[in-house]
Amino acid sequence: MLREAKYYGRMVLGTYRFLRAPCQGDAGEVIRGQLARREECFLETVRRVIFADPANPYHRMFQLAGCGFEDLAESVRRQGLESTLASVERQGVYLTHEEFKGRQPIIRSGQHLPAGPDSFLNPLVSGLMISSSSGSSGPKVRTRYSTQDRLHRQVYWDLIRKELALEGRAYIEAKAILPNGSGFFSCLHQARAGGKVERWYTVGGTLAEAGHYRAGTNLLVFIARRLGAEVAYPSYLPPNDFSPVARWIAARRAEGVAGAMSSPVSPAVRVAAAAAEQGLDIRGTIFISGGEALTEAKRRVIAAAGAEIYPGYWIHEIGPVGFSCRQMECLNGVHLYQDSVAVISHRRRAPVADVEVDALLFTTLLEWAPRVLINADMGDSGVIEPAPCRCTFAEVGFTTRIRDIASFAKLTGLGVTLVGTDVVQALEVALPARFGGTPGDYQLVEYEGPNQTQLMLRMNPRLGRPPAESVRACFLEAIRPCPGGVGAARLFRHAEAVEVVYQEPFATSTGKVHPLHLLGTRHNRHAA
């Protein structure tokens, strides 16, 4: 109880400081200023956080690479930041996804580098606003954000509002409540920009499951409203039903006001599909999305409703990475926020799929970043290239884009993310223990349903045909202890998004069965 009281006390104080902080000024000028001191900011941060702390895992990596701070600074001045990052990555200064998550030890040059959950937190930051990556009963990834971090994100939001011409639109949120802070923080950014959040829709758990989070969220909304922010209290949607959102958008359009909705990709698609099914007119609506891949099938559902969708790229442990624009032709493409993060790619074999990928390696640059990371693999792949457009983002200096972004280590859908290796444990240990067989007899396949990403759990028919509900219940129970598992189990149960089929798992060209088929690829659900 005391811990929860401290948590909400910090959030209230953080909300107060953010809403009362002075304006940063013109967004374009702020970004250009940050870009001008980009390399200087990076070097100063790593000097204070990494080279001054022998206990930091990166400190030892640089030592083993034979690279001191002056060597690093000289390389940045001579070769540039990205070239330097690629050079030190080849010398062992990097983090794999499994190392970052603590699932594998960090071994360099035959030496073990001790690391824990807090090893990469930025000691220069004492943030009050906290967000959790999941509502799991297992380990959570909680991230603190300083007021300075939030103010800088406000600059990004101001650019998004300008690029998409959001002024005057009926704006709504369709995101989670606490402990995931993305919905509440999005509301604050919209309100601070002078806009109004007219509705906040969410898929929440029952009062028994999430009553204290509902109460905490309402408390924060109450405080924000008292401080002058026009934020709506959350409205809870019926299970697997987004039609109330579609009806509200259509009603506002009938009044002559076009809508704009911020949400993960799947809820946006579900709203568009509900509008089509019920003959509702939501033409002109803009969906601002992220959290999962935007596939061509999803885009077509949005377009059929006369709406547009623009994806953002955001990583919980890092923060905002980039955003799309009106001229971006590729589906999963964003302008990279080059002032706050540097990205290079590394060719590697995906850990849970038999394919080679261009893994993205992230380096944080700002002194107020929640974590200080260098060449950290977050389980995503993509192509880095110059941005060909001339939009609001390009005008301020964001001239690099990442396209074809996909996850090769995580399962993401309906705004819920599960680490691939956690799901593998359920497929290779829990299910065989309950229903027999070996790890190769079970496989989870991600495919495009009519309106959202869905999952197919393949079970080898040689094991018999136990009731599908029993198999699905066993799988959902097995993922509950994983980070994000409670939320995933709740959503998958309500949406019945895990279909059990009695068919042999897919085999790759090498004849090997991989437990997960992810990587943004989509499979025909009827394939043999």
C-alpha positions as CSV (number, residue, x, y, z in Angstrom):
1,M,0.0,0.0,0.0
2,L,2.8,2.4,0.9
3,R,4.6,1.6,-2.3
4,E,1.5,2.3,-4.4
5,A,1.0,5.6,-2.5
6,K,4.5,6.7,-3.3
7,Y,4.0,5.7,-6.9
8,Y,0.9,7.8,-7.4
9,G,2.4,10.6,-5.3
10,R,5.3,10.8,-7.7
11,M,3.0,10.7,-10.7
12,V,0.9,13.5,-9.4
13,L,3.9,15.7,-8.8
14,G,5.3,14.8,-12.2
15,T,2.1,15.7,-13.8
16,Y,2.0,19.0,-12.0
17,R,5.6,19.9,-13.0
18,F,5.1,18.9,-16.6
19,L,1.9,20.9,-17.1
20,R,3.3,23.9,-15.3
21,A,6.7,23.9,-17.1
22,P,7.3,26.8,-19.5
23,C,7.1,26.3,-23.2
24,Q,10.2,25.0,-24.9
25,G,9.7,27.5,-27.8
26,D,9.4,26.8,-31.5
27,A,9.6,23.1,-32.2
28,G,11.8,23.6,-35.3
29,E,14.3,25.7,-33.5
30,V,14.5,23.3,-30.6
31,I,15.2,20.3,-32.9
32,R,17.8,22.2,-34.9
33,G,19.6,23.2,-31.8
34,Q,19.7,19.6,-30.5
35,L,20.9,18.4,-33.9
36,A,23.7,20.9,-33.8
37,R,25.0,19.6,-30.4
38,R,24.1,15.9,-31.1
39,E,27.6,14.5,-31.0
40,E,28.7,16.8,-28.1
41,C,25.7,15.6,-26.1
42,F,26.4,11.9,-26.7
43,L,30.1,12.3,-25.7
44,E,29.3,14.2,-22.5
45,T,26.7,11.7,-21.5
46,V,28.9,8.6,-22.0
47,R,31.8,10.4,-20.3
48,R,29.7,11.0,-17.1
49,V,27.7,7.8,-17.1
50,I,29.9,5.1,-18.7
51,F,33.6,6.1,-18.5
52,A,33.2,7.5,-15.0
53,D,31.7,4.3,-13.6
54,P,33.7,1.1,-13.6
55,A,30.6,-0.9,-12.6
56,N,28.8,0.0,-15.9
57,P,29.0,-3.0,-18.3
58,Y,29.8,-0.6,-21.2
59,H,32.8,0.6,-19.2
60,R,34.4,-2.9,-19.3
61,M,33.3,-3.4,-23.0
62,F,35.3,-0.3,-24.0
63,Q,38.3,-1.4,-21.9
64,L,38.3,-4.8,-23.6
65,A,38.0,-3.0,-27.0
66,G,41.0,-0.9,-26.1
67,C,39.0,2.3,-26.5
68,G,39.3,5.1,-24.0
69,F,37.1,8.2,-23.9
70,E,39.6,10.3,-25.8
71,D,39.8,7.6,-28.5
72,L,36.0,7.6,-28.7
73,A,35.8,11.4,-28.9
74,E,38.5,11.6,-31.6
75,S,36.8,8.9,-33.7
76,V,33.5,10.8,-33.5
77,R,35.1,14.0,-34.5
78,R,37.0,12.3,-37.4
79,Q,34.5,9.7,-38.7
80,G,31.2,10.9,-37.4
81,L,28.9,9.3,-34.8
82,E,27.3,6.4,-36.8
83,S,30.7,5.3,-38.3
84,T,32.2,5.3,-34.8
85,L,29.3,3.2,-33.5
86,A,29.7,0.7,-36.2
87,S,33.4,0.5,-35.5
88,V,33.1,-0.1,-31.7
89,E,30.2,-2.6,-32.4
90,R,32.7,-4.7,-34.3
91,Q,35.1,-4.5,-31.3
92,G,32.5,-5.8,-28.9
93,V,30.6,-2.7,-27.7
94,Y,27.0,-3.7,-28.1
95,L,24.1,-5.5,-26.4
96,T,22.1,-8.3,-27.8
97,H,18.4,-8.3,-27.1
98,E,18.8,-11.3,-24.7
99,E,21.6,-9.6,-22.9
100,F,19.7,-6.4,-22.4
101,K,16.7,-8.4,-21.0
102,G,19.0,-10.3,-18.6
103,R,18.2,-13.7,-20.2
104,Q,21.8,-14.3,-21.3
105,P,25.1,-13.3,-19.6
106,I,27.2,-10.6,-21.2
107,I,30.4,-12.3,-22.4
108,R,33.2,-10.4,-24.2
109,S,36.6,-11.7,-24.9
110,G,35.9,-14.7,-22.7
111,Q,35.1,-12.5,-19.7
112,H,31.7,-12.3,-17.9
113,L,30.5,-8.7,-17.5
114,P,28.2,-8.5,-14.5
115,A,24.9,-6.7,-15.2
116,G,21.5,-6.3,-13.6
117,P,18.1,-4.7,-14.3
118,D,19.3,-1.3,-13.3
119,S,22.7,-1.4,-15.0
120,F,21.7,0.7,-18.0
121,L,19.5,3.2,-16.2
122,N,20.6,6.8,-16.5
123,P,21.9,8.0,-13.1
124,L,21.6,11.6,-14.3
125,V,17.8,11.2,-14.4
126,S,15.5,11.3,-11.4
127,G,12.1,11.1,-13.1
128,L,8.8,11.3,-11.3
129,M,6.5,10.1,-14.1
130,I,6.6,6.3,-14.4
131,S,5.3,3.9,-17.0
132,S,5.3,0.1,-17.0
133,S,5.7,-2.0,-20.1
134,S,3.1,-4.5,-18.8
135,G,0.6,-5.3,-16.1
136,S,2.1,-8.6,-15.5
137,S,2.4,-10.3,-12.2
138,G,5.9,-11.3,-13.3
139,P,8.9,-9.0,-13.7
140,K,7.9,-5.5,-14.9
141,V,10.0,-3.0,-16.9
142,R,9.3,0.3,-15.2
143,T,10.8,3.4,-16.7
144,R,11.1,6.8,-15.1
145,Y,10.8,9.9,-17.3
146,S,12.0,13.3,-16.2
147,T,10.2,16.5,-16.8
148,Q,12.9,17.4,-19.4
149,D,12.2,14.2,-21.2
150,R,8.5,14.8,-21.3
151,L,9.0,18.4,-22.6
152,H,11.2,17.1,-25.4
153,R,8.6,14.6,-26.4
154,Q,6.2,17.5,-26.5
155,V,8.3,19.0,-29.2
156,Y,7.9,15.8,-31.3
157,W,4.1,16.0,-30.7
158,D,4.0,19.6,-31.9
159,L,5.7,18.5,-35.1
160,I,3.2,15.6,-35.6
161,R,0.3,18.0,-35.0
162,K,1.7,20.4,-37.7
163,E,2.5,17.7,-40.2
164,L,-0.9,16.0,-39.9
165,A,-2.9,19.3,-39.5
166,L,-4.6,18.1,-36.4
167,E,-5.8,21.5,-35.3
168,G,-9.6,21.6,-35.0
169,R,-10.1,17.9,-35.2
170,A,-12.1,15.9,-32.6
171,Y,-9.3,14.1,-30.9
172,I,-9.6,10.8,-29.0
173,E,-7.3,8.3,-27.4
174,A,-7.8,4.5,-27.5
175,K,-5.0,3.3,-25.3
176,A,-4.4,1.4,-22.1
177,I,-4.7,2.8,-18.6
178,L,-2.1,2.4,-15.8
179,P,0.3,0.8,-15.2
180,N,1.0,1.5,-18.9
181,G,1.3,5.3,-19.0
182,S,1.1,5.8,-22.7
183,G,-2.5,6.7,-22.8
184,F,-2.3,9.2,-19.9
185,F,0.9,10.8,-21.2
186,S,-0.6,11.1,-24.7
187,C,-3.5,12.9,-23.2
188,L,-1.2,15.3,-21.4
189,H,0.8,16.1,-24.6
190,Q,-2.4,16.8,-26.6
191,A,-3.7,19.0,-23.8
192,R,-0.4,20.9,-23.4
193,A,-0.4,21.6,-27.1
194,G,-3.7,23.5,-26.6
195,G,-5.9,20.6,-27.8
196,K,-8.7,18.8,-26.1
197,V,-9.0,15.1,-25.5
198,E,-12.7,14.6,-26.1
199,R,-12.8,10.8,-25.4
200,W,-10.4,8.3,-24.0
201,Y,-11.5,4.7,-24.8
202,T,-9.7,1.7,-23.4
203,V,-10.0,-2.0,-23.1
204,G,-9.6,-2.4,-19.4
205,G,-9.7,-5.4,-17.1
206,T,-12.6,-6.1,-14.7
207,L,-12.8,-4.2,-11.4
208,A,-11.4,-7.3,-9.7
209,E,-8.4,-7.4,-12.1
210,A,-7.6,-3.7,-12.5
211,G,-9.7,-1.8,-10.0
212,H,-6.8,-0.1,-8.3
213,Y,-5.3,0.9,-11.7
214,R,-8.7,2.4,-12.7
215,A,-8.8,4.4,-9.5
216,G,-5.2,5.6,-10.0
217,T,-5.9,6.6,-13.5
218,N,-9.0,8.5,-12.5
219,L,-7.0,10.3,-9.8
220,L,-4.4,11.5,-12.3
221,V,-7.0,12.6,-14.8
222,F,-8.7,14.6,-12.0
223,I,-5.4,16.3,-11.1
224,A,-4.7,17.1,-14.7
225,R,-8.2,18.6,-15.2
226,R,-7.7,20.7,-12.0
227,L,-4.5,22.0,-13.6
228,G,-6.4,23.1,-16.7
229,A,-5.7,20.1,-19.0
230,E,-8.7,19.1,-21.0
231,V,-8.4,15.3,-20.5
232,A,-11.3,12.9,-20.6
233,Y,-11.8,10.1,-18.1
234,P,-11.4,6.6,-19.5
235,S,-14.4,5.0,-21.1
236,Y,-14.3,1.2,-20.9
237,L,-15.2,-0.7,-24.1
238,P,-17.1,-4.0,-24.1
239,P,-14.9,-7.1,-24.7
240,N,-13.9,-7.3,-28.4
241,D,-16.2,-4.4,-29.4
242,F,-14.9,-1.1,-30.9
243,S,-18.2,-0.1,-32.4
244,P,-18.8,2.6,-29.7
245,V,-15.6,4.4,-30.9
246,A,-16.8,4.2,-34.5
247,R,-20.2,5.6,-33.6
248,W,-18.7,8.5,-31.7
249,I,-16.4,9.4,-34.6
250,A,-19.3,9.2,-37.1
251,A,-21.5,11.4,-34.9
252,R,-18.8,14.1,-34.7
253,R,-18.3,13.9,-38.5
254,A,-22.0,14.4,-38.9
255,E,-21.6,17.6,-36.9
256,G,-18.9,18.7,-39.4
257,V,-15.9,17.8,-37.3
258,A,-13.4,15.3,-38.6
259,G,-11.8,12.9,-36.1
260,A,-8.2,12.0,-35.1
261,M,-7.5,9.0,-33.0
262,S,-4.2,7.9,-31.3
263,S,-4.0,4.1,-30.6
264,P,-2.0,1.0,-31.4
265,V,-2.5,-0.3,-34.9
266,S,-5.0,-3.1,-34.3
267,P,-7.6,-0.9,-32.4
268,A,-7.5,1.6,-35.3
269,V,-8.3,-1.2,-37.7
270,R,-11.0,-2.5,-35.5
271,V,-12.7,0.9,-35.4
272,A,-12.5,1.2,-39.2
273,A,-13.9,-2.3,-39.6
274,A,-16.7,-1.6,-37.1
275,A,-17.6,1.5,-39.1
276,A,-17.8,-0.5,-42.3
277,E,-19.9,-3.3,-40.7
278,Q,-22.4,-0.8,-39.4
279,G,-22.5,1.6,-42.3
280,L,-21.0,4.5,-40.3
281,D,-19.3,7.4,-42.1
282,I,-15.9,8.1,-40.6
283,R,-14.3,9.5,-43.8
284,G,-11.4,11.9,-43.2
285,T,-10.4,10.4,-39.9
286,I,-6.7,10.3,-39.1
287,F,-5.3,7.4,-37.1
288,I,-2.0,8.0,-35.3
289,S,-0.7,4.5,-34.5
290,G,2.2,2.4,-33.4
291,G,2.9,-0.6,-31.2
292,E,2.8,-3.2,-34.0
293,A,3.5,-3.6,-37.7
294,L,1.2,-1.8,-40.1
295,T,0.6,-4.4,-42.8
296,E,-1.0,-3.8,-46.2
297,A,-4.1,-5.8,-45.1
298,K,-4.6,-3.4,-42.2
299,R,-4.0,-0.4,-44.3
300,R,-6.7,-1.5,-46.8
301,V,-9.3,-1.8,-44.0
302,I,-8.4,1.8,-42.9
303,A,-8.5,3.1,-46.5
304,A,-11.8,1.4,-47.2
305,A,-13.4,3.5,-44.5
306,G,-12.0,6.7,-46.1
307,A,-9.5,7.2,-43.3
308,E,-5.7,7.6,-43.1
309,I,-3.2,6.0,-40.8
310,Y,0.3,7.2,-39.9
311,P,2.5,5.0,-37.7
312,G,5.0,6.0,-35.1
313,Y,7.9,4.0,-33.8
314,W,8.3,3.9,-30.0
315,I,10.3,1.6,-27.7
316,H,9.4,1.5,-24.1
317,E,12.9,1.3,-22.8
318,I,14.2,4.0,-25.1
319,G,11.3,6.3,-25.9
320,P,10.1,7.8,-29.3
321,V,12.3,6.7,-32.2
322,G,10.5,8.3,-35.2
323,F,7.2,9.1,-36.9
324,S,5.8,8.8,-40.4
325,C,4.6,11.7,-42.6
326,R,2.0,12.4,-45.3
327,Q,4.6,11.8,-48.0
328,M,5.9,8.5,-46.7
329,E,5.0,5.8,-49.2
330,C,6.3,2.7,-47.3
331,L,4.0,1.1,-44.8
332,N,6.4,0.8,-41.8
333,G,8.6,3.8,-42.4
334,V,9.4,6.7,-40.1
335,H,11.6,9.7,-39.9
336,L,14.3,9.0,-37.4
337,Y,14.4,11.4,-34.4
338,Q,18.1,11.9,-35.0
339,D,18.6,14.4,-32.2
340,S,17.7,11.8,-29.5
341,V,18.8,8.4,-30.9
342,A,21.4,7.0,-33.4
343,V,20.7,3.8,-35.2
344,I,22.9,1.5,-37.2
345,S,22.1,-2.0,-38.5
346,H,23.9,-5.4,-38.1
347,R,23.3,-8.5,-40.1
348,R,22.4,-11.4,-37.9
349,R,20.3,-14.6,-37.7
350,A,17.0,-14.1,-35.9
351,P,16.9,-16.1,-32.6
352,V,13.4,-17.6,-33.1
353,A,13.2,-17.7,-36.9
354,D,15.4,-19.3,-39.6
355,V,16.1,-16.1,-41.4
356,E,18.8,-13.4,-41.7
357,V,17.7,-9.9,-40.6
358,D,19.1,-6.4,-40.5
359,A,18.9,-5.9,-36.7
360,L,18.6,-2.3,-35.6
361,L,21.1,-1.2,-32.9
362,F,20.1,1.8,-30.9
363,T,22.2,4.4,-29.1
364,T,20.6,7.0,-26.9
365,L,22.0,10.5,-27.1
366,L,20.3,12.9,-24.7
367,E,21.5,13.5,-21.2
368,W,17.9,13.0,-19.9
369,A,17.3,9.7,-21.7
370,P,15.9,7.2,-19.2
371,R,18.6,4.7,-20.2
372,V,22.1,5.1,-21.6
373,L,22.5,2.5,-24.3
374,I,25.1,2.0,-27.0
375,N,24.4,-0.4,-30.0
376,A,21.5,-2.1,-28.1
377,D,19.5,-4.7,-30.1
378,M,15.9,-4.3,-29.1
379,G,14.6,-7.2,-31.3
380,D,13.6,-5.2,-34.4
381,S,14.9,-5.1,-37.9
382,G,14.6,-2.5,-40.7
383,V,16.3,-0.6,-43.5
384,I,18.1,2.7,-42.8
385,E,18.3,5.2,-45.6
386,P,17.9,8.9,-46.5
387,A,14.3,10.1,-46.4
388,P,13.2,11.1,-49.9
389,C,10.4,13.5,-48.8
390,R,10.2,17.2,-48.0
391,C,7.8,17.3,-45.0
392,T,7.7,19.0,-41.6
393,F,10.2,16.4,-40.2
394,A,12.6,16.8,-43.1
395,E,12.5,20.6,-42.8
396,V,13.8,20.5,-39.2
397,G,16.6,18.1,-40.0
398,F,15.2,14.6,-39.7
399,T,16.4,13.5,-43.0
400,T,17.0,9.8,-42.3
401,R,14.2,7.2,-42.3
402,I,13.9,3.6,-41.2
403,R,11.5,1.5,-43.3
404,D,10.2,-2.1,-43.3
405,I,10.4,-2.1,-39.5
406,A,9.5,-5.5,-38.1
407,S,10.0,-7.5,-34.9
408,F,12.0,-10.7,-34.9
409,A,12.2,-11.3,-31.2
410,K,8.8,-10.1,-30.0
411,L,5.2,-11.0,-30.6
412,T,3.1,-7.8,-30.8
413,G,-0.6,-7.4,-31.3
414,L,-3.5,-5.5,-29.9
415,G,-1.0,-3.2,-28.2
416,V,0.5,-6.1,-26.1
417,T,4.1,-7.2,-26.5
418,L,5.5,-10.6,-25.5
419,V,9.2,-11.5,-25.8
420,G,9.6,-14.4,-28.2
421,T,11.8,-16.5,-25.9
422,D,9.1,-16.3,-23.1
423,V,6.5,-17.6,-25.5
424,V,8.9,-20.4,-26.6
425,Q,9.0,-21.6,-23.0
426,A,5.2,-22.0,-23.1
427,L,5.3,-23.9,-26.4
428,E,8.3,-26.1,-25.6
429,V,7.8,-26.8,-21.9
430,A,4.3,-26.1,-20.6
431,L,2.3,-27.6,-23.5
432,P,4.4,-30.8,-23.9
433,A,4.2,-31.3,-20.1
434,R,0.4,-31.1,-20.2
435,F,-0.5,-32.8,-23.6
436,G,2.6,-34.8,-24.5
437,G,4.9,-34.6,-27.4
438,T,8.1,-32.7,-27.9
439,P,8.9,-29.0,-28.5
440,G,8.6,-29.5,-32.3
441,D,5.0,-30.5,-32.0
442,Y,3.7,-27.0,-31.1
443,Q,4.0,-23.7,-33.0
444,L,2.5,-20.3,-32.8
445,V,1.8,-18.5,-36.1
446,E,1.0,-14.9,-36.5
447,Y,-1.4,-14.1,-39.4
448,E,-3.6,-11.4,-40.7
449,G,-7.2,-11.8,-39.6
450,P,-9.9,-9.7,-41.3
451,N,-9.5,-6.8,-38.9
452,Q,-6.5,-7.5,-36.6
453,T,-3.4,-9.6,-36.1
454,Q,-4.4,-13.0,-34.9
455,L,-2.6,-16.1,-33.6
456,M,-2.8,-19.7,-34.6
457,L,-1.5,-22.3,-32.2
458,R,-0.6,-25.4,-34.2
459,M,-0.6,-28.8,-32.5
460,N,0.6,-31.9,-34.2
461,P,-2.4,-34.2,-34.8
462,R,-0.3,-37.2,-33.8
463,L,-0.8,-36.1,-30.2
464,G,-4.6,-36.6,-30.5
465,R,-7.2,-33.9,-30.4
466,P,-7.7,-32.7,-26.8
467,P,-10.3,-30.0,-26.5
468,A,-9.1,-26.8,-28.2
469,E,-10.2,-24.7,-25.2
470,S,-8.0,-26.8,-22.9
471,V,-5.0,-26.3,-25.1
472,R,-5.6,-22.6,-25.4
473,A,-6.2,-22.2,-21.7
474,C,-2.9,-24.0,-20.9
475,F,-1.0,-21.7,-23.3
476,L,-2.6,-18.5,-21.8
477,E,-1.8,-19.7,-18.3
478,A,1.8,-20.5,-19.2
479,I,2.4,-16.9,-20.5
480,R,0.8,-15.2,-17.5
481,P,4.1,-15.1,-15.5
482,C,5.9,-13.5,-18.5
483,P,6.3,-9.7,-18.7
484,G,3.1,-8.6,-20.4
485,G,1.5,-12.0,-19.9
486,V,-1.4,-11.0,-17.7
487,G,-2.5,-8.3,-20.2
488,A,-2.0,-10.6,-23.1
489,A,-3.9,-13.5,-21.5
490,R,-6.8,-11.2,-20.7
491,L,-7.0,-9.7,-24.2
492,F,-6.5,-13.0,-26.0
493,R,-9.2,-14.6,-23.9
494,H,-11.7,-11.9,-24.6
495,A,-10.9,-11.6,-28.3
496,E,-10.5,-15.3,-28.8
497,A,-7.5,-14.4,-30.9
498,V,-5.6,-17.7,-30.3
499,E,-7.1,-20.3,-32.6
500,V,-6.0,-23.9,-32.0
501,V,-5.6,-26.1,-35.1
502,Y,-4.5,-29.7,-35.3
503,Q,-2.0,-29.6,-38.1
504,E,1.7,-30.2,-38.4
505,P,3.8,-27.1,-37.6
506,F,5.4,-25.3,-40.5
507,A,8.9,-26.4,-41.4
508,T,11.5,-24.1,-43.0
509,S,13.5,-24.9,-46.1
510,T,16.1,-26.6,-43.8
511,G,13.4,-29.0,-42.5
512,K,13.6,-27.4,-39.0
513,V,10.4,-26.4,-37.2
514,H,10.7,-23.1,-35.3
515,P,8.3,-22.5,-32.5
516,L,7.4,-19.0,-33.6
517,H,6.6,-17.6,-37.1
518,L,6.9,-13.9,-36.5
519,L,9.1,-11.3,-38.2
520,G,6.2,-9.4,-39.6
521,T,5.5,-12.2,-42.0
522,R,2.0,-13.3,-42.5
523,H,0.8,-16.8,-43.3
524,N,-2.3,-18.2,-44.9
525,R,-4.3,-19.6,-42.0
526,H,-5.4,-22.6,-44.1
527,A,-1.9,-23.5,-45.3
528,A,-1.0,-27.1,-44.7
